[in-house]
Amino acid sequence: MAEEAAKPGAGPAGANRTRAGLQGYVTHQSFKGMRMPATVQNLVMRDYITRRGAQLRLSVGEYLFENCFVQFYSMLRKLDEIEGIVMCSLFMLPADPAKRRWIYDRFLESGAALHFVFEGLVVEDEDGVRQAEELLRMNAALDVAPTTIDPALLPPIDGVDSFT
């Protein structure tokens, strides 16, 4: 029993455990209107992790059910074993702000980081959370913003209607 307590990772919540590597998370669901094969997501994340000089851990793939995050939530239970989780996009997170806040809190409490490759964003403190949520709010605003302007609303330039 005394030998077991002396082993790395023994004790409460993996005390003395050494964190190693960044682990990828892939989804088969579409995110932000895109659907990327898991193999492509893995290539993107492998390149990102390699450029950071971090150790690559095998990616975990999500189940193919809409709004399913079973595997991702399972990964959150192991944050004390890894440096962080890498995913291709911030838009792979749940749409519900309360669920995202709960996820961010798991990372902040554990000291692990959440990396989003496409957005070039790392959530490892409240500033990262603020940046992530700001990007999501701006995107939501763009989704409902007009995409065209009625030419009748535009003034002519020098008496010439240049908008038709």
N, C-alpha and C positions, 0 to 999 in steps of 0.2 A: 504494500500500500504506500509506503514511504517513497519507493522508487517511482511509482506512478505520479505522485505529486511533484516529483522533481523533473519530469519530462516537460519539454516545451509544449505549450498549449494545454497543459493540465491546469486544473483549478477553475474558478468561476469565469464564465464567458471567455474562455480561451486566453486567460492571462498569460503573459510571456510569449504569446504566439507571434512569430515573425510574419509580417504581411509580405506577400510576394505576387507581383504582377498585376496587370490590368486584364480584366475578363470582358470579353465581348458579349453583347446581347443582340440577337437577331430576331426579327419578326417576319412572319409570312403575310401579315395583314398589310393593307395599304396605309400609308401615312402621308398626309398632306397631298393626297391625290396621286401618290406614287406607289408602285409596288416593285420592290427590288428583290431579285432572287437572293436567297441566303448566301450563296457563294459570292455574289458581288459585294454584299454587306461585309462578309468576312474579309475579302480582299481590301476593301476600304479601311476597315478597322486594323487589319494587320499592318498596312502601310503607316497608318497614324501611330500605332503603338511602337513600331520599329523606329520611326522618326523621332519619337520621344525618348528612345533609348530604354524603354521599359520592357519587362519580361511579358511575353504573350501567354495568356492562358486560353484554353479552349473556350470557344463561345458557347453560349446556351441559347437554344432556339425555342421560341414561344410556340404554343399550340395554335392551330389554325382555327380559332373561334373568334368572332368579332368581339372587340373590347376585352380580350382575355389577357391577363397579366400574371397567371399562375406561376410560370417559371421566373419571371422577373421578381415577384414578391419572394419566391424561394431564394433567389440570389441575395436579397436584402438581409436574410438571416445569416449570411456568411461574410458580411462586410469586414469582420475582424480578421479574416484570412487573406484579404486582397487589398491592393492599393486603391482599387476603384473599378468601376464598370464603364465600358465604352459602348456607345450606341451611335448609329449613323446620324440620327436626328432627334432634336428636342420634341418633334411632333410624334415621336413614338411613345411618349408618355401618355397617361390617361388624360382625357379632356377635362375631367372634373378638377377644379382648382384645389379642393380640400384633399383629394387623393394625392395630387402632386405635392402639396405642402407636407403631407405625411411622409412621402418618399424623400423629399429634401431633408426633413428632420432626421430620418434614419442615417443619411450620409453625414450630416453635421454632427450628430451624436457619436458616430463611429470614427470619424476622422478620415474616412475614405472619400474619394472624389468621384463625381459623375461627369463623364466626358461626352460631348456632343460634337461629332466630327464635322458635319456640314456647317454648323453654326459657329465653329471655332470657339466653343464655350466650355468652360470647366466650372462645375458647381462644387466648391469646396468651402464656401463661407456664405454669409448672408448677401454679400455683394453679388456673388454668382447666382444666387436665387433671384435677386432683384433683376439682374440682366435677363435671365431665362424668362421670367414672368413678363417683363417688358416686351421681349420679342414676341411672346405669345399674344399679348394684348394688341401690339401693332399689327400682327398678322390677322387677328380677328377683325380689326377695324378695316383692313384692306379687303377682307372677304365681303364686306357690305358696302364698300365705297363704290361710287359710280365709276364705270369704265369708259364712258363716253360723255361728251358735252354737246348739248343741243346747239347746233350752229346758230340758231336764232338768238341765243343768249350772248354770243360773242360780238363785240363791236367791230365794225369795219375798220381797216387800217388805211389811212389816207384815202378814204372814199372807195376803196376796193375791197370787195368781200373775198378775202383770201382763204376762207375756211370751207368753201364748197368745191 
